[in-house]
Amino acid sequence: MSARKVPLHRPPPTSGPAVNLPPVILASQSPRRSELLRQLGFDFRVVPGRIQEVQPEHLTPHETAQINAYRKARVVAKKHPDSLVIGADTVVSIDSEIFGKPHDRAQARRMLEALAGRPHHVITGLCLLHLRRHRQSLFAVSTRVTFRPLDSRTIDEYLNLIHPFDKAGAYAIQEHGHLIVESIEGSYTNVVGLPLERLGEELRAWSLESSLPLVRRPEGTSWPHPRARP
């Protein structure tokens, strides 16, 4: 997929509603993810999956995003075993280094300085989990994002416009992204926090296979260290 310039406001792609689904819970307190999930056209409720996110050194960025997504889904599914729980976790990666959410403005500035003028990857891990039926789907989606060259003044201007402390990599493409982002390759909504294209496919498959119990594990790994499916 060729790189493309980022518009000021990009509406997320919509998809037809997935039918024959159990009650759906989004295990995220992110209003951005709730707004995106509504685009798929089915009802759900929000029950935040409150965990301490982990970043084991021996895991890849794809694996890290997936294991945190699984842990968020699992903590909610244990209390709601008859629901389909969606857990998600987004990380920013450059040269295999993971940028999570900054702890303070100084760290946010360092992240943006490191990303300036260079491509990086935004990776969202997703876990769809139904405990009662022993069914699970675990995967990750990556989008390549290239930043504009950023000087100190532009970084300060951007940080003054947003709240960076709840955002992986200290930025949000949907919030004044034109100031810092030059182009993206892949799913735009994945950079916002939820890859609607892939999630819609998974939910449709889940709906069609609803009578068949299934546990999907990433190929070539042993649980609980997931690897991203393509």
ABEGO torsion letter per residue (X at the ends): XBBBBBBABBBBBBBBBBBGBBBBBBBBABAAAAAAAAAAGBBBBBBBBBBBBBBBAABBAAAAAAAAAAAAAAAAAAABAABBBBBBBBBBBBGGBBBBBBABAAAAAAAAAAABGBBBBBBBBBBBBBAAAGBBBBBBBBBBBBBBBBBAAAAAAAAAABBAAABBGGBBAABGAAAABABBBEBAAAAAGBBAAAAAAAAAAAAAAAABBBBBBBBGBBOABBBBBX
